[in-house]
Amino acid sequence: MSVDYEIAGRVAIVTGASSGMGLASAIELARQGVNLILISRNEDKLVLAKAEILTETNVEVEIFPGNVIEQNLPSKAVELALDKWGRVDILVNNAGGPPMGSFLDQDDGAWDEAIEQNLKSVIRFTRAVAPKMIENKWGRIINITSTLAKEPSPEMVLSATARAGVSAFAKSISSELAEYGVTVNTLCPGGVLTDRLHGLLTTAAEMEGQTYDEVLQASQSMIPIGRFADPREFADMLVFIASERARYITGTTIMVDGGLTKGIF
């Protein structure tokens, strides 16, 4: 018997929804009866994602092609949700991370792009959905970032900096929104078997002069559970945080990483 998280009929906006953790999260929300707006740059993939969701659920799904760095995209997505359903209840902020490279390799352009894509997009989408959530006295804002927010690495300085900023932003606004029944939380995946991870492992193999399998095995050996996660395993946590059951959890940054991060705070 599947668990009922008491969110059937809710409306979610999911960015980066055409593949990986974004798609897995959208699918699991749909299985709980949540209607969806799926956002991604690739319209063809969005069409496929919508078709996949509709093959096994009865929810309503809208697709919205666009890049999260577009400043007017959040307001347009919220407008679509309000026109169709009259509400927006759940926001999943998810965007692919910036490229690898040390601090000395990154110019202003690289920093600007990373901050726009991975920090300012979160701020803009959150600002767009918050008024309606406040009005309805219910909302879930969930940011998908990375364990790099807690344990940075030199070769991922762009991602680490932007992701840590998201955690600080989420913690700051969570207190302001809590009285309205709106929770704000950040989920930090470690290794999840997505196209993004495959790309990072391929790049690391090239940089280190190793094979892909060697880098994969070495990376997985660092995880106490001994393997990378399946996207659905990550999505299971996200659906819980989006649910009525998680109404007392806000302002948190939660590691979903198989025990990879070592810090206790």
C-alpha positions as a Python dict, from the first residue, in 0.01 Angstrom:
ca = {
    (1, 'M'): (0, 0, 0),
    (2, 'S'): (140, 340, -98),
    (3, 'V'): (169, 613, 163),
    (4, 'D'): (-80, 900, 141),
    (5, 'Y'): (104, 1225, 206),
    (6, 'E'): (-216, 1432, 200),
    (7, 'I'): (-123, 1656, -93),
    (8, 'A'): (-361, 1530, -364),
    (9, 'G'): (-500, 1822, -562),
    (10, 'R'): (-209, 2052, -479),
    (11, 'V'): (-21, 2235, -756),
    (12, 'A'): (358, 2223, -796),
    (13, 'I'): (604, 2412, -1012),
    (14, 'V'): (914, 2203, -1077),
    (15, 'T'): (1218, 2350, -1251),
    (16, 'G'): (1477, 2135, -1422),
    (17, 'A'): (1194, 1886, -1461),
    (18, 'S'): (1279, 1712, -1788),
    (19, 'S'): (1532, 1464, -1646),
    (20, 'G'): (1722, 1347, -1339),
    (21, 'M'): (1612, 1449, -992),
    (22, 'G'): (1366, 1706, -1123),
    (23, 'L'): (1178, 1451, -1332),
    (24, 'A'): (1192, 1187, -1058),
    (25, 'S'): (1051, 1438, -810),
    (26, 'A'): (774, 1540, -1050),
    (27, 'I'): (677, 1176, -1105),
    (28, 'E'): (656, 1104, -733),
    (29, 'L'): (454, 1420, -670),
    (30, 'A'): (216, 1316, -949),
    (31, 'R'): (176, 976, -786),
    (32, 'Q'): (48, 1164, -483),
    (33, 'G'): (-209, 1345, -699),
    (34, 'V'): (-22, 1675, -738),
    (35, 'N'): (-86, 1875, -1056),
    (36, 'L'): (230, 1999, -1223),
    (37, 'I'): (398, 2272, -1421),
    (38, 'L'): (722, 2131, -1561),
    (39, 'I'): (996, 2377, -1657),
    (40, 'S'): (1312, 2303, -1854),
    (41, 'R'): (1509, 2446, -2144),
    (42, 'N'): (1448, 2142, -2364),
    (43, 'E'): (1090, 2136, -2491),
    (44, 'D'): (1125, 1793, -2654),
    (45, 'K'): (1231, 1639, -2324),
    (46, 'L'): (946, 1815, -2146),
    (47, 'V'): (699, 1659, -2389),
    (48, 'L'): (843, 1315, -2313),
    (49, 'A'): (838, 1384, -1939),
    (50, 'K'): (473, 1485, -1952),
    (51, 'A'): (384, 1173, -2149),
    (52, 'E'): (566, 954, -1897),
    (53, 'I'): (379, 1109, -1606),
    (54, 'L'): (41, 1078, -1775),
    (55, 'T'): (89, 710, -1854),
    (56, 'E'): (51, 621, -1487),
    (57, 'T'): (-130, 910, -1316),
    (58, 'N'): (-448, 1112, -1362),
    (59, 'V'): (-304, 1452, -1271),
    (60, 'E'): (-297, 1756, -1495),
    (61, 'V'): (43, 1854, -1637),
    (62, 'E'): (151, 2173, -1813),
    (63, 'I'): (493, 2220, -1970),
    (64, 'F'): (675, 2551, -1983),
    (65, 'P'): (1000, 2563, -2182),
    (66, 'G'): (1245, 2818, -2049),
    (67, 'N'): (1577, 2886, -1880),
    (68, 'V'): (1564, 2959, -1507),
    (69, 'I'): (1798, 3254, -1554),
    (70, 'E'): (1523, 3437, -1748),
    (71, 'Q'): (1404, 3707, -1511),
    (72, 'N'): (1037, 3697, -1615),
    (73, 'L'): (1006, 3316, -1622),
    (74, 'P'): (896, 3278, -1257),
    (75, 'S'): (610, 3526, -1284),
    (76, 'K'): (492, 3367, -1609),
    (77, 'A'): (494, 3021, -1453),
    (78, 'V'): (296, 3142, -1152),
    (79, 'E'): (50, 3319, -1383),
    (80, 'L'): (-4, 2991, -1570),
    (81, 'A'): (-67, 2805, -1243),
    (82, 'L'): (-316, 3065, -1124),
    (83, 'D'): (-498, 3079, -1458),
    (84, 'K'): (-538, 2700, -1471),
    (85, 'W'): (-582, 2601, -1107),
    (86, 'G'): (-610, 2924, -910),
    (87, 'R'): (-329, 2822, -678),
    (88, 'V'): (35, 2729, -642),
    (89, 'D'): (129, 2520, -340),
    (90, 'I'): (470, 2362, -399),
    (91, 'L'): (785, 2499, -558),
    (92, 'V'): (1079, 2275, -642),
    (93, 'N'): (1385, 2484, -728),
    (94, 'N'): (1618, 2262, -927),
    (95, 'A'): (1884, 2359, -1179),
    (96, 'G'): (2193, 2195, -1319),
    (97, 'G'): (2520, 2295, -1160),
    (98, 'P'): (2804, 2497, -1311),
    (99, 'P'): (3115, 2333, -1461),
    (100, 'M'): (3414, 2202, -1269),
    (101, 'G'): (3723, 2416, -1235),
    (102, 'S'): (3941, 2576, -971),
    (103, 'F'): (3904, 2931, -840),
    (104, 'L'): (4195, 3050, -1054),
    (105, 'D'): (4025, 2922, -1370),
    (106, 'Q'): (3698, 3112, -1329),
    (107, 'D'): (3642, 3460, -1474),
    (108, 'D'): (3362, 3705, -1398),
    (109, 'G'): (3144, 3554, -1668),
    (110, 'A'): (3159, 3209, -1510),
    (111, 'W'): (3078, 3351, -1167),
    (112, 'D'): (2788, 3558, -1300),
    (113, 'E'): (2638, 3257, -1479),
    (114, 'A'): (2670, 3032, -1173),
    (115, 'I'): (2509, 3287, -942),
    (116, 'E'): (2226, 3358, -1187),
    (117, 'Q'): (2149, 2992, -1249),
    (118, 'N'): (2193, 2845, -904),
    (119, 'L'): (2117, 3127, -661),
    (120, 'K'): (1927, 3416, -816),
    (121, 'S'): (1687, 3182, -996),
    (122, 'V'): (1592, 3037, -656),
    (123, 'I'): (1534, 3387, -519),
    (124, 'R'): (1319, 3490, -816),
    (125, 'F'): (1100, 3180, -820),
    (126, 'T'): (1055, 3197, -443),
    (127, 'R'): (959, 3563, -461),
    (128, 'A'): (705, 3481, -732),
    (129, 'V'): (525, 3202, -543),
    (130, 'A'): (542, 3338, -188),
    (131, 'P'): (251, 3589, -202),
    (132, 'K'): (-3, 3326, -310),
    (133, 'M'): (125, 3074, -56),
    (134, 'I'): (97, 3338, 217),
    (135, 'E'): (-258, 3415, 105),
    (136, 'N'): (-353, 3045, 115),
    (137, 'K'): (-173, 2987, 449),
    (138, 'W'): (5, 2682, 303),
    (139, 'G'): (316, 2630, 95),
    (140, 'R'): (624, 2420, 41),
    (141, 'I'): (941, 2571, -105),
    (142, 'I'): (1206, 2305, -165),
    (143, 'N'): (1551, 2374, -305),
    (144, 'I'): (1762, 2099, -457),
    (145, 'T'): (2130, 2185, -428),
    (146, 'S'): (2430, 1969, -337),
    (147, 'T'): (2637, 1842, -46),
    (148, 'L'): (2894, 2092, -172),
    (149, 'A'): (2695, 2352, 22),
    (150, 'K'): (2823, 2186, 340),
    (151, 'E'): (3153, 2036, 226),
    (152, 'P'): (3301, 2246, -57),
    (153, 'S'): (3575, 2118, -286),
    (154, 'P'): (3834, 2325, -477),
    (155, 'E'): (3738, 2189, -818),
    (156, 'M'): (3368, 2270, -764),
    (157, 'V'): (3407, 2621, -624),
    (158, 'L'): (3135, 2775, -842),
    (159, 'S'): (2873, 2524, -735),
    (160, 'A'): (2980, 2522, -370),
    (161, 'T'): (2953, 2899, -341),
    (162, 'A'): (2613, 2930, -507),
    (163, 'R'): (2469, 2628, -324),
    (164, 'A'): (2577, 2757, 16),
    (165, 'G'): (2408, 3085, -70),
    (166, 'V'): (2081, 2900, -129),
    (167, 'S'): (2096, 2743, 217),
    (168, 'A'): (2156, 3084, 374),
    (169, 'F'): (1872, 3239, 176),
    (170, 'A'): (1632, 2957, 266),
    (171, 'K'): (1717, 2977, 635),
    (172, 'S'): (1674, 3354, 634),
    (173, 'I'): (1328, 3357, 479),
    (174, 'S'): (1197, 3047, 658),
    (175, 'S'): (1140, 3244, 978),
    (176, 'E'): (951, 3514, 792),
    (177, 'L'): (719, 3268, 616),
    (178, 'A'): (666, 3018, 897),
    (179, 'E'): (366, 3196, 1052),
    (180, 'Y'): (178, 3156, 724),
    (181, 'G'): (218, 2778, 706),
    (182, 'V'): (487, 2806, 439),
    (183, 'T'): (796, 2591, 492),
    (184, 'V'): (1131, 2641, 322),
    (185, 'N'): (1385, 2360, 310),
    (186, 'T'): (1693, 2264, 113),
    (187, 'L'): (1780, 1909, 10),
    (188, 'C'): (2143, 1831, -66),
    (189, 'P'): (2197, 1519, -274),
    (190, 'G'): (2538, 1357, -280),
    (191, 'G'): (2578, 1127, -577),
    (192, 'V'): (2257, 1057, -768),
    (193, 'L'): (2277, 864, -1094),
    (194, 'T'): (2176, 1140, -1334),
    (195, 'D'): (2317, 1269, -1663),
    (196, 'R'): (2482, 1549, -1465),
    (197, 'L'): (2670, 1299, -1247),
    (198, 'H'): (2778, 1095, -1547),
    (199, 'G'): (2916, 1412, -1703),
    (200, 'L'): (3109, 1507, -1390),
    (201, 'L'): (3257, 1159, -1361),
    (202, 'T'): (3360, 1167, -1725),
    (203, 'T'): (3530, 1504, -1676),
    (204, 'A'): (3705, 1382, -1362),
    (205, 'A'): (3830, 1072, -1544),
    (206, 'E'): (3978, 1286, -1820),
    (207, 'M'): (4142, 1523, -1571),
    (208, 'E'): (4291, 1238, -1368),
    (209, 'G'): (4393, 1015, -1658),
    (210, 'Q'): (4170, 730, -1542),
    (211, 'T'): (3886, 534, -1693),
    (212, 'Y'): (3525, 619, -1618),
    (213, 'D'): (3477, 291, -1430),
    (214, 'E'): (3781, 357, -1213),
    (215, 'V'): (3651, 698, -1114),
    (216, 'L'): (3301, 561, -1059),
    (217, 'Q'): (3428, 283, -831),
    (218, 'A'): (3651, 519, -635),
    (219, 'S'): (3368, 770, -591),
    (220, 'Q'): (3122, 508, -470),
    (221, 'S'): (3376, 364, -227),
    (222, 'M'): (3369, 697, -38),
    (223, 'I'): (2996, 661, 34),
    (224, 'P'): (2920, 460, 350),
    (225, 'I'): (2616, 301, 186),
    (226, 'G'): (2852, 200, -95),
    (227, 'R'): (2669, 327, -402),
    (228, 'F'): (2514, 630, -566),
    (229, 'A'): (2143, 689, -525),
    (230, 'D'): (1872, 620, -776),
    (231, 'P'): (1681, 945, -855),
    (232, 'R'): (1363, 796, -708),
    (233, 'E'): (1535, 746, -372),
    (234, 'F'): (1603, 1118, -362),
    (235, 'A'): (1249, 1197, -479),
    (236, 'D'): (1104, 997, -189),
    (237, 'M'): (1257, 1246, 55),
    (238, 'L'): (1139, 1542, -149),
    (239, 'V'): (779, 1421, -152),
    (240, 'F'): (785, 1382, 225),
    (241, 'I'): (917, 1736, 269),
    (242, 'A'): (645, 1859, 31),
    (243, 'S'): (375, 1679, 227),
    (244, 'E'): (141, 1766, 508),
    (245, 'R'): (339, 1524, 725),
    (246, 'A'): (641, 1761, 716),
    (247, 'R'): (450, 2068, 834),
    (248, 'Y'): (683, 2118, 1134),
    (249, 'I'): (1007, 2108, 935),
    (250, 'T'): (1138, 2438, 803),
    (251, 'G'): (1467, 2624, 764),
    (252, 'T'): (1662, 2302, 734),
    (253, 'T'): (1936, 2186, 498),
    (254, 'I'): (1911, 1809, 475),
    (255, 'M'): (2183, 1582, 338),
    (256, 'V'): (2044, 1304, 118),
    (257, 'D'): (2377, 1144, 45),
    (258, 'G'): (2413, 791, 183),
    (259, 'G'): (2632, 921, 465),
    (260, 'L'): (2885, 1092, 236),
    (261, 'T'): (2922, 1419, 427),
    (262, 'K'): (3120, 1390, 746),
    (263, 'G'): (3021, 1701, 941),
    (264, 'I'): (2761, 1668, 1217),
    (265, 'F'): (2620, 2020, 1175),
}
